[in-house]
Amino acid sequence: MFGLGGPIRRERDGSYTVRLSEPEQLLVKALLAQLRTLLKLEGGDDLDEGSGTRRLFPTAYPQREDLEAEYVGMVRDELLAERLAAIDLVEETIVLPSVDEDQLATWLRTFNDLRLVLGTRLDVSEEMGEIDPEDPDAPALAAYEYLGWLLEHTVQALTGGLPEPTEPDD
């Protein structure tokens, strides 16, 4: 599943070769479908602290309900539409053998959204150790770790062509 060099490789022409197995593609699609459902159910104006999607719609004005309501009215529908469109794009392209940089950047944002929501629902922390196979959340925790691995390789592919940092001249 994890092959040498990771599942995503930047090519000379600027495209990205993707090597995800069919089970990996199916997992990502299943997680995307669940995220879409959550966004449609919880993506409205009334997000409470228990909402799994709360971290995707952070509060801009925590001390000012009037400004927060105005902000939500201006941007929430657009943010929701953008996230739903990104899910559609990832679902369409996850089966392709290669993607372009814009598509891969959308993957990055969407995988991050998935991981944030899943991590919130699982209440993960820095102290998370080995996954106990007897834990009822073991499959979801494994998906969370897989998304972290996928995010890492997506970032590496997108930044792989960057030059090494140099020391500033004094």
N, C-alpha and C positions, 0 to 999 in steps of 0.2 A: 504494500500500500504506500509506503513512504519513500521508496526508491532513492538512489543516490542523487544528490544535487537538488532534491525537492521536486515538486510536481509542476513548477512553472519556470520556464527559462526564456530569457530575452534573446531574440534572434537579431542578426545583423540588420535586417530590414526594419527593425523597430517593433515587430509583432512579438507576441509571447506564445510559445508553445506550451500547451497545457496537457498534463498527463494525470488525469483523475480516472480511477477505475469506475466501472458502472455502479458498484455499491456506494462509492464516495459521492458520485453524482446524485444517486437516489437519496442519500442522506441529506445532502445540501438542499435538494428540491423539497424534501419533506420538512426540513427546518424552515425553508422559505415560505412554504404554504402555511405553517403554523404562525410565523411572524406576520404574514398578510392578514390572517384571521384576527390576531391580537390587535394589529393596527386598526383594522376596521371596527373592532369592538371597543377598543380602549383609546383610540386616537382622537377622540372628540375633545371638547373644551373642558370636561370635568375629570381630569386625571387626579386620582388621589394617591397618597403615598404608597398604597398597596398595589398600584398598577404596575404590571411588568414592563410597560412601555414608558414609564415615567422618565427614565434616564434619557430617552430619545427626544423628549420635549422639555428641556430644563426651564426652570423659572427664570425669567429675565429680571423681574422686579419683586423680590420676595417681601419687601416691606411696604409695597404700594399696590394694593388690590386693584385700584382704578387703572394704573399704568399697565399692570400685568394683564388685565382683561382687554385693554386696548391692543397690547402686543399680541396676545393670543388671537384676537379677532383679525389682526393683520397678517399673521404668518402661519398659524397652525394648519389651515387647509392646504397651503402651498407646501409646507414641510411634509405633511401626510402624503400629498400627491407625488412629491419627489421620491419619497421612500417606496411607495407602491410601484412607481415606474421603475425604480432601481431593482426591485424584486423581480419584476417582469423581465428586465434585461438580463439579469443573472440566470433566471430560469431558462431563457432562450439560448444563452451562450455557454452555459455550463457543460453542454455536451459537445461543444466545438473543439477541434484539435488545436486551434489557436484563436487568440483574441488580440485586439489592438489596445493601445495604452489607455484610452478613455474607458473602454469596457473593463479593463483590469482595475482601473481606479474605482469604478462603480462596484466591482466585486469587493474591493478593499473596504469601502464604506459600508456595504451591505453585510459582509462577514462581521465587521465590527459591531454593527447594530444587532445582529443575531447574538453575538457573544455577550454584549451588554444586557440584553433582555434575558438570555438564559442564565447568566451569572446573577442577575437580580432575583430571578425566580428561585434559583438554587441557594441564594445567600452565600455565595462563595467568598472566601477570604484568602489573604496571603498565606495563611497557615494550612491551606488545603494540602493534605498529604496524598499518599497512594489511595486509589479508589478501591473501596471494599466491594468485592463482587456481590456481597450479600445486601448491600445498601440498596433500598428501592430506587434511589436516584442514580445508581451506577450508570445506566445507559445515558442519562442526560449529562452526567458529569464527564463521561467519555466523549460525548458530542462537544461539550464545552472545551475540553482539552484539544480535540481535533480541530475545532475552529481556531483556537490559539495557534496551533501548528500551521494551519492554512494561512492565517493572517501573517505569521512570521515569514512564510515563503512568498507571499504576495508582496509584502514590503521589500523583501530582498530582491525580488525580480524587478520591481519598479525602481529601486534605487541602485541596482547593480551597475548601471552605466555611469554613475556619478563619479567625478574625480575624487581622489583622496584629498582630505583636507590638508591645507598647508599652514605652516606657522606664519602669523602676521609679521610683516617687516616692522622693525622698531624704528 
